Amino acid sequence: MTLCAGIHPNRTLGVVLDCGTDNEHLLKDDLYLGLRQQRVRGERYDKFVESFVQSAKKNYPKAFLHFEDFGLTNARRLLEIYRPQLPCFNDDIQGTGAVTLAALMSAVWVCKMELKDIRMIVYGAGSAGTGIADQVRDAIMEIGKLEKSEATEKIWLVDKPGILINSLSDSLTNGQKPYARRDDEFQDMDHKSLVEVIRRVKPHVLIGTSTHKDGFTEEVVGEMAKHVERPIVFPLSNPTKLVEAQPKDIFEWTKGKALIATGSPFEPVEFEGTEYVVAECNNAIVYPGIGLGCVLSRASTLSDSMLIAAVHALAAQSPALKDPNAGLLPDVGQVRDISMKVACAVIGQAVKEGVATNEDIPTDEDQVEEWVKVQMWDPVYKQLKKVDRATASRDARGQVGSKSSQ
């Protein structure tokens, strides 16, 4: 948040909630710095998290909470509990979803389509996959003016059991259940086969969050390319060794027609004399700006519409809007400027919804950008001046603190 969004380091606080571990190797390791006890779960876990959140609210009533790496079991559940109480954000769910949606909006623009008309398969229905599905669904509802049920019908989730269907509901998470399909949609085929699912659905978009290395085979991508002019393929799993497919292979299998974004950085790909930039869906280009916008506006909540505003601001900076062969997302090296523009969008939406409590926000939208820039911290060292010790201040001589240190 400090490096990418310009929030002063004195105004950030990193907190690790140590709930123990079931890893016997770590428990026996003399160098292990964590709590030496078995993992806490259930009611004790919830009470521990609750005690932290309430302490944070008491001591920092205007704080913005950024949750990270809480895992599939707890991430969405905790977000749903605390979202109504204070401005909070889960990067694994909302950050991944936001940056992927921004890349998708850019790709849809290149394809001259509308978001409400897409069919999308998400391969890997964990917290990241369901988070992406939720963000895309919400955007389809807001931009395409569709009902929630209609927007949900545009999205299919595939996980270890195959396409998620209603008969699996007892084993599905709360995040997966809304996307379960009717069994009769896939009863006459192998619903565990990604190729078969693609043949049935004919998706415009294929997103990978499975960590299944090489899960997007030539047959999978080739089948997709049979049904759409420009396949939108996002193999997002990381690290690189777990990616669903290599960008260069996807370009070859689609004869250069695919629009690609990945979860790890890849070098540009050359195909038939044309160089294609591979966009990196790096959460770091969206969550700092969201946090900055919430902090500066002192928003009482982070709404879905504020997230959509952040996505629009990020997608608007896509190089692909000017050059179809360029990346679908701006480069992470421009993150400070990206964060500033994302923050402005978040602030604007917070004001529009009446959840911004900072009365100093300029009423003129054209002045908000400069207002945000002024408040972004830059790591600039103060000029040092050599002075005579006899005339130096107590601070310069290091004579601060208790009398014993003077």
DOSE-605616 format. One record per residue: y, z, x of N, C-alpha, C, O in turn; residue in one letter. Coordinates in steps of 0.05 Angstrom, whole numbers, plus 5000, padded with zeros to 4 digits. Example, Ala and Ser with C-alpha at 12.3 -4.5 7.8 and 13.67 -1.06 7.14 Angstrom:
// DOSE-605616
488651565264491051565246493451565264493451695285A/495551425257497951435273500151575258502351615268S/
END
This chain:
// DOSE-605616
497650005016500050005000502550005017504649885010M/502450135040504750145058505149875072507449775071T/503049765083503349515098503949285079505649125084L/502449265057502649035040504749055018505748845009C/505449295010507349324988509949464996511849474980A/510049565020512549695029513049965017515350045014G/510950105009511250374999511250565023509450565039I/513350725025513650905049511151075052510151185033H/510151095077507751255082507951545072505851665066P/510351655072510651925062510251945032510152165021N/510151715019509851714989507051624981506551564958R/505151615000502451544994500551775003501251915022T/498351804990496452014997493651914993492851874970L/492151875015489451795012487652045008487852235023G/485952034988484252254981481352164979480751964966V/479552304992476652244990475352474974475552704982V/474052404953472552604937469652614947468152424942L/469052814962466352844974464552984954464753224949D/462652834944460752944924457952994935456053014921C/457752994962455253034975453752774979454752564972G/451352784990449752544994446752614992445852834998T/445252414984442252434983441052315007438552295009D/442652215026441652095050440752305070442452445082N/438152345073437152565090437852525119438352715134E/438052275128438852215155441652325161442152435182H/443452285142446252385146446252685145447752815160L/444752795127444753095124443753235149444553455155L/442053095164440953215189442553135214441953225236K/444552965210446152865233448253065240449953125223D/448253165265450253365274453053255273454953415271D/453352995275456052875275457052795247459252705244L/455352845227456252775200458452955191458253205192Y/460752845182463053005175463253075145464953235137L/461452955129461553005101460253265092459253425109G/460353315066459253555054456253555057454953355049L/455053765068452153775073450753895048449754125049R/450553735027449153815004448353564988449453344993Q/446353594970445453374954447753274936449553424928Q/447653024929449652894913449953034886447953094872R/452453084878453053214852453252994831454652794836V/452053034808452152844787452652984760452753224758R/452952814739453052924712455553084707457753014716G/455253314693457553474684459053584707461553594707E/457653674728459053794752460753574765462953634774R/459753334767461253114779463853064762466053044773Y/463553044736465752994719467853214720470253154720D/467053464722468853684724470353674750472753744752K/469053594771470253574798472453354798474653404807F/471853124787473852904785476152994767478452944773V/475453124745477553214726479453414740481853404736E/478353594756480053794770481953654789484253734792S/480953444802482753294821484953154805487353174812F/484253014784486252854769488353044757490752984758V/487453264746489453454734491253574755493553624750Q/490153634779491753734801493853524810496153594816S/492953274811494753054819497053034798499353004805A/496353044772498353024751500353254753502753224748K/499353494759501053734760502953724783505353774781K/501953644807503553644831505253394834507453394846N/504253164823505652914826505652774798504152584794Y/507252874780507152774752507852484749507252364728P/509152364769509852074767508051904785508651674790K/505752024793503951884811502451654798502051644774A/501751454814500051234806497351264821497351284845F/495151284806492551324818491051064821490850904803L/490151024846488650784853485750864859485250984880H/483850804842481050874846479650644862480150414857F/477950724880476550524897473650624903473250854909E/471750434900468950494908467650724893466350894905D/468050734867466750934851463950854841462551014829F/463150604846460450514838460250444809461850514792G/458150294803457650174777457450394755458450364733L/456150614762455550824742458150964733458351034709T/460051004751462351164744465051004742466851104729N/465250774755467850644758469150594730471350674725A/467750444713468850374687469150614669471150644655R/467250794670467351034653469751204659471151294641R/470251254685472551414693475251274687477151404679L/475251014690477650864684478350884654480650924647L/476350864637476750884608477651164600479151204581E/476751374615477551644609480451694616481951814601I/481251604640483851684651486151484646488451554649Y/485451244638487551044633489451124612491851074615R/488651254590490551344570492251574579494351634566P/491451714600492851954608495051914629497052054629Q/494751714646496651664667496351384678494251264674L/498351284693497951014704495851014726496251144747P/493650884721491550874741490250594741490550444723C/488850544763487850274768485250294784485150444804F/483250144777480750134792480549854806480349654792N/480749854832480849604846478249444843478349194841D/475949574843473449424841473149284815471849074813D/474349394794474149264768476649084763476448844758I/478949214763481449074756482548894778483648684773Q/482448994803483448844825481948584830483048364833G/479248604831477548374834477948184810478047934814T/478048294786478548124763481147984764481347744756G/483248114772485948004772486147774793487247564786A/485247814817485547604837483747364831484547144836V/481447414819479647194811480947044788480746794788T/482047184769483347044747485746874756486146654746L/487246974776489446814787488446554799489546344795A/486246574815485046334826483946144805484245904807A/482846264784481746104762483945954747483645724739L/486246094742488445964729489545734745490345524733M/489545764771490445534788488545304786489345074784S/485945364786483845154785483945014758483744774757A/484345164737484645044710487044864708486844644696V/489144934722491544764722490944504737491744294728W/489544524760488844284775487044104758487343854759V/485344224742483444064725484843964700483643814684C/487344034696488843954672487444054646487243914626K/486444304648485144424625486844654615488844724627M/485944784593487145024584485045244586482645204583E/485945484593484045704598482245764574479945834577L/483345724550481745784526479445594521477745644505K/479445374536477345174533475045194553473145034551D/475145384571473145394592470545524582470545674562I/468345464595465845604593465245714620465245564640R/464645974622464346104648461846274650461146424631M/460446234672458046404678458746584701459846494722I/458246844698458547034720455747114729454247234714V/455147064754452547114766452747374782453647374804Y/451747594770452047864782453848024764456248004765G/452548194747454048334726454448634732454048804715A/455248684757455948954765458849014757460048884740G/460149214771462849284764464749054770466649014755S/464348904792466148684798465748454778467748354768A/463248384772462748164753463748224725464948044713G/463248464715464248524688467248564688468548504668T/468348654711471348674713472648394711474648364698G/471448204725472447924724472147824695474047704685I/469847864683469447774655471547894637472647754620A/472148154640474148284623476948164626478348114607D/477648114652480348004657480647724646482647654634Q/478547564649478647284639478747294608480247144596V/477047464596477047484567479747564556480747454537R/480947774569483647864560485747654563487547624546D/485547494584487447284589487147054568489146944558A/484646994562484146794541485246884514486446724499I/485047144508486147254483489147234483490347144463M/490447314505493347314506494547044508496446974494E/493446874526494646614530493746414509495346254499I/491146424502490046224483490246314454489546154436G/491146564450491446664422488846664407488746604383K/486646734421484046754409483447044402484547224415L/481647084383480747354377478847444399477847284414E/478447704401476747814422473947704421472847634442K/472847684398470147574395469947284404468047204416S/472047134398472146844406472346824436471046654448E/474046984448474446974477471847064492471146954512A/470547264481468047364493465847144493464247134511T/465846984472463846764470464146554492462346394496E/466346554506466746364527465446444554465446294573K/464246684554463246804579460346884577459547004557I/458746804597455946874598455447034624456446964645W/453947254622453347414646450447384653448647394635L/449947354679447147334689446747544710448347574728V/444647704707444047914726441047894734439747694728D/439948104745437148094754435148024732433247874738K/435548114707433748034686434147744676432647654659P/436247614686436947344677439447364659441047544662G/439647174641441947174623441847434606439647494596I/444047574603443947824588443847754558445647624547L/441747854545441347804517441048074502440548284514I/441248064475441348304459438848474461438948714459N/436548344465434048504467433948684492432248854494S/435748634511435948804535437949024532438449174551L/439049064508441349244504440849524514442749654523S/438449624511437849904520438249944550438750164559D/437949724565438249754594440949654605441449654629S/442649564587445249464595447349684596447249874581L/449249644614451549834616453549774594453449564581T/455349964590457449924570459149674576460249544558N/459549624602461149394610459649124605460948924602G/456949134605455448894601454948824572454748594564Q/454649034555453848994528455548794511454348644496K/458148794514459748614498459048314503459648144486P/457848254526457347974533454447894529453747664534Y/452848074518450048004513449947794491451347804471A/448247584495448047364476445747404457443947574461R/445747254436443447264417440947154431441046964446R/438747284426436247194439435546914432434446764449D/436046824407435246554399436746334413435946104412D/438946404427440346194442438746094466439045874475E/436946274476435446204500432446244497431046264517F/431446254473428646314468426746094477424446144483Q/427645844477425945614484426245534513425645304520D/427045714531427445644559427045894576426746114566M/427045854602426746074621429546194625431146094641D/430046414611432746534612433246674638435546774643H/431246694656431646814683432546604703433346674726K/432346354696432946134715435946054712436845984691S/437446084734440246014734440645724728442545644714L/438845554739439045264734438745204704440245054692V/436845334691436345294662438745394646439545264626E/439845624654442245724640444545534642445945484622V/444945424666447145234670446644984653448544874642I/444144894652443544654637444144704607445044514593R/443744944598444245004570447245044564448344944545R/448545194581451345274577453345054584455445024571V/452744904606454544694616457244814624459244734613K/457245004642459745154648461644984665460944814680P/464245044660466344934678466645114703467445024724H/465945374699466445574720463845724726462445814708V/463245754752460945914761462046114782462946034803L/461746374775462746584793460446754803458746844787I/460346804829458246964841459247224851460947244868G/458047444840458647714849455947864852455748104847T/453847714861451147814860450147934886448248084886S/451447864909450547924936447747794940446247894957T/447147584925444547444928445147204946446146994937H/444447234972444947024991443746764982441346754975K/445346554983444446274976443446254948441746084941D/444546424930443746414902444746164888443546074868G/446846044898447845794888446645564905447745484924F/444345474897442845264911444044994905445744964887T/443044794919443944514914443144444885444644294872E/440844534876440044474849441844594828442544474808E/442644844834444444994815447144844813448144784792V/448344794836451044674837450844384827452644294813V/448744244835448343974826448143944796449243764783G/446644134783446444134754449144184741449744054721E/450744354752453344404742455144154743456544094725M/454944014766456543774770455843544752457343354748A/453443554739452643354721454243364695454543164681K/455343594689456443634662459543664662460743634641H/460743714685463643734687464743574710463343534730V/467143474707468343294727468943444752468343344774E/470043684750470843844773469744124771471044294759R/467444184782466244444780468044654794468944604816P/468444874781469945104793467945304802466645434785I/467545334828465445504839466645714857467845644877V/466245964850467246184865464946364875464246554861F/463846314899461846494911463346734924464246714946P/463546954909465347174918464047394933465447574943L/461447404934460047624947460847644977461047444990S/461147894986461647935014459948175023459148345006N/459548205049460548035071459347755070457747685053P/460247585089459547305089456547255089455647065077T/455047435101452147385102450847405075448447335072K/452247505055451147535028452347335008451847354984L/453947155018455346965000453346784986451246704998V/453846714961451946554944451646264955449546144950E/453646164968453545894979455745854999457845974997A/455345675018457445615038459245405026458345205014Q/461945435029463745235018463144945026463344765010P/462444905052461944635061459644505046459644265040K/457644665039455344565024456144494995455344284985D/457844664983458744614956460244354955459944194936I/462044304974463544054975461643814978462043614965F/459643834995457743614998456143564973455743334965E/455243774960453643744936455143634913454043514895W/457843674913459443574891461143334899462943244884T/460643234923462143004933465143064934466842894928K/465843304942468643384946470143444921472543484922G/468743464898470143504873470443804865472143864848K/468943974878469044254870471644384878472944314897A/472444584862474744754868473545024875472145144858L/474145124899472745354910474545584918476745534928I/473645824912474846064923472646244931470546254918A/472946394953470846574963471846854966474246914964T/469947044970470747324973471247395002472247615007G/470547225021471047265049472547025060472446805048S/473947055083475446835094473546615105471646675119P/474246365099472746135110474745935121477045915111F/473945795142475645585153475845355134474045315117E/478045195135478244955119475744775123474644765144P/475044625102472744445103473744165102475344085086V/472643995120473243715120471043555107468643585114E/471743385088469743225074470942945071472942905058F/469542755082470242465080473242425088474642285074E/474042555110476742515121478942675108481242665117G/478242835088480243005075479643305081477343385079T/481743455088481343735094482043905069484143865057E/480144075062480544245038480744535047479144635062Y/482844675037483244955043481545125024481645074999V/480045315034478445485017479945745012480545895030V/480645794987482146034980480446274983478046274977A/481646494992480246754994481246934972483546994970E/479347014955479947204933480047484945478147644942C/482247544958482547804971484247984953486547914947N/483148204945484548384927487248474938489048554924N/487448464965489848564978492348404972494648484978A/492048164959494448014951495348074923497247964913I/493848254909494748324882495148624877497048694864V/493248794887493549074879495949214891497049394879Y/496949134916499349274926501749224908503349404903P/502048974898504248914881504149054854506149134843G/501649084844501349224819502149514822503549634806I/501249634844501949914850504949954854506050144844G/506149774869509049784874510549764848512449914843L/509749584830511049554805510949804788512849874775G/508549924788508250174772509850404783511050554769C/509850424810511350644823514350614818515750804811V/515450374823518350334820519250354791521450444786L/517650264772518450274744517850554732518850614711S/516250714747515250974737513950934710514551074691R/512250734709510850674684509050904675507751024692A/509050954649507351164639504451084636502651254633S/503950824638501250714636501150434650503250314653T/498850344656498450074666496949924645494449954643L/498249754630497049624607495749364615496149264637S/494049254597492748994602494848774605494548594622D/497048794590499148584591500548594618501448394628S/500848834629502048864656500248734677501248614696M/497648764674495848634693495948324690495948184710L/496148234665496347944661498947834673498947614684I/501047984671503647904683503347884713504447704725A/501948074725501448064754499847814762500447684782A/497847754746496247514751497947264749497747084766V/499647244729501347004726503146984751503546754761H/504247204760506047194783504547104808505646954825A/502047184811500447104834499646814832499946664852L/498746724809497946454805500246254809499846034818A/502646344802505046174804505646114833507145924839A/504546264852505046224881502746054894502746034918Q/500945944877498745794888499645534901501145374889S/498845484926499545234939498344994924499344764927P/496145034909494844814895496544694873496044474864A/498644844865500444734844502044504854502944334839L/502344484881503844264893501944064907502543824909K/499644164916497743994931494944064922493944284929D/493543894906490843964896488844024918486744144912P/489343934942487443984964488044254978486544334996N/490244374970491044634983489444864970487944814951A/489845104980488345334970489245404942491545354934G/487445524927488045614899489745864899490945924878L/489946004921491446254923493246244948492546114968L/495546384947497146394972495746544994493946714988P/496546495018495246625041495946915043498246995037D/494047075051494447365053496547435073497747655072V/497147255092499347305111502047325099503947415111G/502347225074504847245059504947475040506447475021Q/503247675045502747885026505248045018505448134995V/507148085036509548245029511148095007512048224988R/511547845011513047684991511547664965512647684943D/508847634967507147624944507347884928507747874904I/507148104942507248364929509948414915510048524893S/512048324927514748354915514848204888515848314869M/513847964888513947804863512047914842512647904818K/509748004850507848124831509148384820508948434796V/510348544837511648794828513848734807514048864787A/515448524812517548444793516348384766517448454745C/514148234766512848164741511748404726512048434701A/510548594741509548844729511849004717511549114695V/513949034732516349184723517449054697518049194678I/517748794698518848654674517148704649518248744628G/514448694652512748734629512849024620512649084596Q/513049214640513249494633515749554617515649704598A/517949424625520449454610520149344582521049464562V/518949104580518548974554516849144535517449144511K/514849284546513149444529514249724524513149874508E/516449794538517650054534516150284548516450514540G/514550214569513150424584514350484611513450664625V/516550344618517950394643519950624638521650604620A/519750834654521551074650523751094670525451264668T/523850914690525950914710528450784698528450544691N/530550934694533050834682534750664700536750554692E/533950654726535550504746534750214748536050064763D/532750124733531849844735534149674724535149714702I/534949464739537049284730536349154703534149074699P/538349144686537849014660537848714663536748574646T/539148604684539148324689536648254705536248344727D/534848084693532348014706532747884734531147924752E/534947744737535547604762536047804784535847734808D/536748054778537448254798535048424805535148574825Q/532848404790530548584795529248524822528448704836V/529148274829527848194855529348324878528048434896E/531948314878533448434900533148744899533048874920E/533048854875532749144872530049234884529949444897W/527949074880525349144891525349114921524349284935V/526548904931526648854960527949084975527049174996K/530149184964531649404976529949654979530249804998V/528149694960526549944960523949914975522450114977Q/523349684985520849645001521349745029523249655042M/519649915039519950035066519049835087516949705085W/520549825109519849665132519349845156520950025160D/517249795170516649965194518349895218517449785237P/520949975216522849915237523350175253524050375241V/523050155279523550395295526550435299528150245302Y/527350685298530150755303530950705332529250735350K/533350635336534350595363534450865378535451065367Q/533450865402533551115418535951105436536650895447L/537251335439539651345456539251575476538651805468K/539651515501539351725522541851905521544151805522K/541452165520543652355520543152575540540952625549V/545352695548545152925567543953165552544653225530D/542053295565540653515552542553735542542153855521R/544553785558546454005552547953945526548654135511A/548353695520549853625496548153525473549053465451T/545453505478543653405458543353605435543653845439A/542653505412542253685389539553825392537953755409S/539154035376536754195377534354015370532154045382R/534653835351532453645344531653475368529253445374D/533653375382533153195405531653355427530053235442A/532353615430531053775451528353885441526954025457R/527553825416525053925406525154205397523154335394G/527654315393527954595386528254625356530354695346Q/526054565342526054595313523754765305521854795320V/523954885281521755055271522455345274524755425270G/520355505280520755795281522355875306522655715324S/523256135306524756235329523056235354524156205376K/520456265351518756275374518656015389517955995412S/519355795375519355535388522055455399522255255412S/524055625395526755555404527155645433529355605445Q/
END
